[in-house]
Amino acid sequence: MKRREFIALFGGAAAAWPLAARGQHTAMPVVALIGGGSPDASAPDAIAFRKGLNETSSIEGLTIEYHWLEGQYDRLPALMADLVRRQVAVIATGSVPAALAAQAATATIPIVFGVAEDPVRLGLVTNLARPSGNATGINWFVQEVAAKRLRLLHDLVPKAVRFAVLINPANVSSAESTLREVKAAASSIGLQIQLRSATTIGEIDAAFAALAREPPDALFVAPDAFFSGRRVQFATLTARDRIPAVYSNRRYAEVGGLMSYGTDQTEMFRQVGSYTGRIVKGAKPADLPVMQSTKFEFIINLQTARTLGIEVPSGLLSIADEVIE
């Protein structure tokens, strides 16, 4: 992507992407895409969103704004108030906190979400087949597979008993559901859970310093856009401290994380873009059923496993969707 095609403004401000001719004087519809991570780390999401948008609606004549929260979820109320005041055409997001904040801010502006939890339980829609309100989108089952993610990590390190779980308490919904699912799964297979939390870059370092004092046998990193934006930091720290870790999406494994299991985040943002395009063309959110991801990816970084001195069982290798050498 050329620099002039993608403008990422730091500090969480919007990046406006006017796609019509600059000489046009009529107001262009504004689509706001909100992500919980950083601009650089979220670039693949923005590309996928634009691809999906272009599949269902011409992007000529639209202004796309990018709002990257970088984990600062407390900025959402002010951001949503501004978007509502300006009456943007669509609010799109792959973040549960942003989707909930959008719903709290407006009952009229269309909302397209990609959420890792049950949107009915979250209160975003009343029914998956007939959303009925101003919101629809994709449920991509990150939290619902947390138990399997934990079991896969235990299969890789079967002698491990003490599992650290790292959450971002600022992402309340993710933190609560992660703890609920992981505690239940850990109890069923006799594992001990050690809880750690982080909301900033410095707190991630502090959490690992605490882990160094009480070394766990393995680490479960909760799904969170801010964490995903710090995936290189996680790969570096887990390698330094020789901690086997599991993550929720493949991007961690691609930069050196040991393993991941979850749905395809890039595809989710493409689908969010596709629904956004249909709404721009005139479809109503209430008429678009909530889609559910059905494809899950299990990625193992074999090079990282060797560095950690872990011999990956042949059974795990046989079910992996991708093995990174």
C-alpha positions as CSV (number, residue, x, y, z in Angstrom):
1,M,0.0,0.0,0.0
2,K,1.4,3.4,-1.0
3,R,1.8,6.0,1.8
4,R,-0.6,8.4,0.2
5,E,-3.3,5.8,0.3
6,F,-3.1,5.1,4.0
7,I,-2.6,7.8,6.6
8,A,-2.2,6.6,10.1
9,L,-2.4,9.4,12.7
10,F,-0.9,8.6,16.1
11,G,-2.2,9.4,19.5
12,G,-5.6,7.9,18.6
13,A,-6.8,10.7,16.3
14,A,-8.6,9.9,13.2
15,A,-7.0,9.2,9.9
16,A,-9.3,10.6,7.2
17,W,-9.1,8.9,3.8
18,P,-11.0,11.0,1.2
19,L,-11.5,8.9,-1.8
20,A,-13.4,11.3,-4.1
21,A,-11.8,14.0,-6.1
22,R,-10.6,16.9,-4.0
23,G,-12.4,19.3,-6.2
24,Q,-15.8,17.9,-5.2
25,H,-17.6,20.3,-3.0
26,T,-20.5,18.2,-1.8
27,A,-20.1,16.5,1.6
28,M,-18.9,12.9,1.3
29,P,-20.4,10.2,3.5
30,V,-18.0,9.3,6.3
31,V,-17.4,5.7,7.4
32,A,-15.5,5.4,10.7
33,L,-13.5,2.3,11.4
34,I,-12.4,1.9,15.1
35,G,-9.7,-0.5,16.2
36,G,-8.3,-1.2,19.7
37,G,-4.7,-1.5,18.6
38,S,-2.0,0.7,17.1
39,P,-1.9,2.1,13.6
40,D,1.1,0.1,12.5
41,A,-0.1,-3.2,13.9
42,S,-3.6,-2.6,12.6
43,A,-2.6,-1.9,9.0
44,P,-3.6,-5.4,7.8
45,D,-7.1,-4.8,9.4
46,A,-7.5,-1.5,7.5
47,I,-6.5,-3.1,4.2
48,A,-8.9,-6.0,4.7
49,F,-11.7,-3.7,5.7
50,R,-11.2,-1.6,2.5
51,K,-11.1,-4.8,0.4
52,G,-14.4,-5.9,1.8
53,L,-15.9,-2.5,1.4
54,N,-14.8,-2.3,-2.2
55,E,-16.4,-5.8,-2.9
56,T,-19.9,-4.5,-2.1
57,S,-19.8,-0.7,-2.7
58,S,-17.8,1.7,-4.7
59,I,-15.4,3.5,-2.3
60,E,-15.3,6.5,-4.6
61,G,-17.2,9.3,-2.9
62,L,-16.5,8.0,0.6
63,T,-14.3,9.3,3.4
64,I,-12.9,6.5,5.6
65,E,-11.7,7.6,9.0
66,Y,-9.4,5.3,11.0
67,H,-9.5,5.6,14.8
68,W,-6.8,3.6,16.6
69,L,-7.3,3.4,20.3
70,E,-3.9,1.8,21.2
71,G,-5.6,0.2,24.2
72,Q,-7.0,3.5,25.6
73,Y,-10.6,2.4,25.8
74,D,-11.5,5.2,28.1
75,R,-11.4,7.5,25.1
76,L,-14.4,5.8,23.5
77,P,-17.2,7.9,25.0
78,A,-15.7,11.2,23.6
79,L,-15.0,9.6,20.3
80,M,-18.5,8.2,19.9
81,A,-20.0,11.5,20.9
82,D,-18.0,13.2,18.1
83,L,-19.0,10.6,15.5
84,V,-22.7,10.9,16.5
85,R,-22.5,14.7,16.4
86,R,-21.1,14.6,12.9
87,Q,-23.7,12.0,11.9
88,V,-21.2,9.6,10.2
89,A,-22.8,7.1,7.7
90,V,-21.5,3.9,9.5
91,I,-19.5,3.1,12.6
92,A,-17.5,-0.1,12.0
93,T,-15.3,-1.8,14.5
94,G,-13.6,-5.1,15.4
95,S,-13.6,-4.2,19.1
96,V,-16.1,-5.3,21.7
97,P,-15.6,-2.1,23.8
98,A,-16.0,0.1,20.7
99,A,-19.2,-1.8,19.6
100,L,-20.7,-1.4,23.1
101,A,-19.8,2.3,23.2
102,A,-21.3,2.8,19.8
103,Q,-24.5,1.2,20.8
104,A,-24.7,3.3,23.9
105,A,-24.1,6.4,21.9
106,T,-26.6,6.0,19.1
107,A,-29.8,4.1,18.1
108,T,-29.9,5.4,14.6
109,I,-26.4,5.4,13.0
110,P,-25.7,1.9,11.5
111,I,-23.1,-0.1,13.5
112,V,-21.1,-3.0,12.0
113,F,-19.2,-5.0,14.5
114,G,-16.7,-7.9,14.6
115,V,-16.9,-9.2,18.1
116,A,-15.2,-12.2,19.8
117,E,-18.2,-12.9,22.0
118,D,-21.9,-13.7,21.7
119,P,-23.4,-10.5,20.4
120,V,-26.8,-11.5,21.9
121,R,-25.3,-12.0,25.3
122,L,-23.5,-8.7,24.9
123,G,-26.8,-7.0,24.1
124,L,-25.7,-5.8,20.7
125,V,-28.5,-7.6,18.9
126,T,-31.6,-9.4,20.1
127,N,-31.4,-12.2,17.5
128,L,-28.6,-13.4,15.2
129,A,-30.9,-14.0,12.2
130,R,-32.9,-10.8,12.7
131,P,-30.8,-8.2,14.5
132,S,-33.8,-5.8,14.6
133,G,-31.8,-2.7,15.6
134,N,-29.1,-0.5,14.1
135,A,-26.3,-3.0,14.6
136,T,-25.1,-6.2,12.8
137,G,-21.8,-7.8,12.0
138,I,-19.7,-10.9,12.6
139,N,-19.2,-13.1,15.7
140,W,-15.7,-14.6,15.4
141,F,-15.6,-16.9,18.4
142,V,-12.4,-15.9,20.1
143,Q,-13.6,-16.3,23.7
144,E,-15.7,-19.5,23.0
145,V,-12.5,-21.4,22.0
146,A,-10.5,-20.3,25.0
147,A,-10.8,-23.7,26.6
148,K,-9.5,-25.4,23.5
149,R,-6.7,-22.9,23.3
150,L,-5.7,-23.8,26.8
151,R,-5.9,-27.5,26.2
152,L,-3.7,-27.2,23.1
153,L,-1.0,-25.5,25.1
154,H,-1.3,-28.2,27.8
155,D,-1.0,-30.8,25.0
156,L,2.2,-29.2,24.0
157,V,3.6,-29.0,27.5
158,P,1.8,-31.9,29.3
159,K,3.9,-31.7,32.4
160,A,2.9,-28.0,33.0
161,V,0.7,-27.4,36.0
162,R,1.1,-23.6,36.8
163,F,-0.4,-21.5,34.0
164,A,-0.2,-17.7,34.0
165,V,-3.1,-15.9,32.4
166,L,-2.5,-12.3,31.2
167,I,-5.5,-10.1,30.7
168,N,-6.1,-6.4,29.9
169,P,-8.5,-5.2,32.6
170,A,-9.3,-2.1,30.5
171,N,-11.0,-4.5,28.0
172,V,-13.6,-5.5,30.6
173,S,-15.6,-7.9,28.5
174,S,-12.6,-9.8,27.1
175,A,-11.0,-10.0,30.6
176,E,-14.1,-11.3,32.3
177,S,-15.0,-13.9,29.6
178,T,-11.3,-15.1,29.4
179,L,-11.2,-15.7,33.1
180,R,-14.5,-17.4,33.1
181,E,-13.6,-19.8,30.3
182,V,-10.0,-20.5,31.3
183,K,-10.8,-21.1,35.0
184,A,-13.5,-23.6,34.0
185,A,-11.2,-25.4,31.6
186,A,-8.2,-25.3,34.0
187,S,-10.3,-26.8,36.8
188,S,-11.5,-29.7,34.6
189,I,-7.9,-30.8,33.8
190,G,-6.3,-29.9,37.1
191,L,-4.3,-26.8,36.3
192,Q,-3.4,-24.0,38.6
193,I,-4.1,-20.4,37.4
194,Q,-1.9,-17.4,38.1
195,L,-3.5,-14.1,37.1
196,R,-1.5,-11.2,35.7
197,S,-2.8,-8.0,34.1
198,A,-1.4,-5.2,31.9
199,T,-2.9,-2.1,30.3
200,T,0.2,-0.4,29.0
201,I,3.5,-1.3,27.4
202,G,5.3,-0.7,30.7
203,E,2.8,-2.9,32.5
204,I,3.5,-5.7,30.1
205,D,7.2,-5.5,31.1
206,A,6.1,-5.3,34.8
207,A,3.9,-8.4,34.4
208,F,6.9,-10.4,32.9
209,A,9.1,-9.2,35.7
210,A,6.5,-10.6,38.2
211,L,6.5,-13.8,36.2
212,A,10.2,-14.0,36.5
213,R,9.9,-14.0,40.3
214,E,7.2,-16.7,40.2
215,P,7.9,-18.6,37.0
216,P,4.8,-20.3,35.5
217,D,5.1,-23.4,33.4
218,A,3.2,-21.8,30.6
219,L,1.4,-18.5,29.6
220,F,-2.1,-17.9,28.2
221,V,-2.5,-14.4,26.7
222,A,-6.0,-13.1,26.5
223,P,-7.5,-11.8,23.3
224,D,-7.0,-8.0,23.1
225,A,-6.3,-5.6,20.3
226,F,-3.7,-3.7,22.4
227,F,-1.9,-7.0,23.2
228,S,-2.0,-7.9,19.5
229,G,-0.3,-4.6,18.7
230,R,2.5,-5.6,21.1
231,R,3.0,-9.1,19.7
232,V,6.7,-8.5,19.0
233,Q,7.1,-7.5,22.6
234,F,5.4,-10.7,23.7
235,A,7.5,-12.9,21.4
236,T,10.7,-11.2,22.7
237,L,9.8,-11.5,26.4
238,T,8.6,-15.1,26.2
239,A,11.8,-16.1,24.4
240,R,13.9,-14.3,26.9
241,D,12.2,-15.9,29.8
242,R,11.7,-19.3,28.1
243,I,7.9,-19.3,28.7
244,P,5.7,-21.4,26.4
245,A,2.8,-19.2,25.4
246,V,-0.5,-19.5,23.5
247,Y,-2.3,-16.6,21.7
248,S,-5.6,-16.0,20.0
249,N,-4.5,-15.2,16.4
250,R,-1.8,-16.2,14.0
251,R,-0.1,-12.8,13.9
252,Y,1.7,-13.6,17.2
253,A,3.1,-16.9,15.8
254,E,4.2,-15.1,12.6
255,V,6.5,-12.9,14.7
256,G,7.9,-15.6,16.9
257,G,5.1,-16.5,19.3
258,L,5.0,-20.3,20.0
259,M,1.4,-21.1,19.0
260,S,-2.0,-19.6,18.3
261,Y,-5.5,-20.9,17.9
262,G,-8.5,-18.8,16.8
263,T,-10.4,-17.4,13.8
264,D,-8.8,-15.4,11.0
265,Q,-8.8,-11.8,12.2
266,T,-8.0,-10.4,8.7
267,E,-11.0,-12.2,7.2
268,M,-13.2,-10.8,10.0
269,F,-12.3,-7.2,9.1
270,R,-12.9,-8.0,5.4
271,Q,-16.4,-9.2,6.3
272,V,-17.0,-6.1,8.4
273,G,-16.0,-4.0,5.4
274,S,-18.4,-6.0,3.2
275,Y,-21.3,-5.4,5.4
276,T,-20.4,-1.7,5.7
277,G,-20.4,-1.5,1.9
278,R,-23.9,-3.0,1.7
279,I,-25.2,-0.5,4.3
280,V,-23.6,2.4,2.4
281,K,-25.5,1.2,-0.6
282,G,-28.8,1.3,1.3
283,A,-29.1,-2.0,3.2
284,K,-30.5,-1.8,6.8
285,P,-28.5,-3.5,9.6
286,A,-31.8,-5.1,10.8
287,D,-32.0,-7.0,7.5
288,L,-28.4,-8.3,7.6
289,P,-28.1,-11.4,9.8
290,V,-25.1,-11.7,12.1
291,M,-22.5,-13.9,10.5
292,Q,-20.5,-16.5,12.5
293,S,-17.0,-17.5,11.7
294,T,-16.7,-21.3,11.2
295,K,-13.0,-21.6,10.2
296,F,-10.4,-21.8,13.0
297,E,-6.6,-21.7,12.5
298,F,-4.1,-23.6,14.7
299,I,-0.5,-22.3,14.1
300,I,2.7,-23.7,15.6
301,N,6.0,-21.9,15.3
302,L,8.4,-24.9,15.2
303,Q,11.5,-22.7,15.3
304,T,10.3,-21.1,18.5
305,A,9.5,-24.5,20.0
306,R,13.1,-25.7,19.2
307,T,14.5,-22.5,20.8
308,L,12.5,-23.3,24.0
309,G,13.6,-26.9,23.9
310,I,10.1,-28.2,23.3
311,E,9.5,-31.3,21.2
312,V,6.2,-30.8,19.5
313,P,4.2,-34.1,19.6
314,S,3.4,-35.5,16.2
315,G,-0.3,-35.5,17.0
316,L,-0.2,-31.7,17.3
317,L,1.8,-31.3,14.1
318,S,-0.7,-33.4,12.3
319,I,-3.7,-31.1,13.2
320,A,-1.9,-27.8,12.8
321,D,-3.1,-25.7,9.9
322,E,0.3,-24.2,9.5
323,V,3.7,-25.0,10.9
324,I,6.2,-22.2,10.8
325,E,9.7,-23.5,10.3
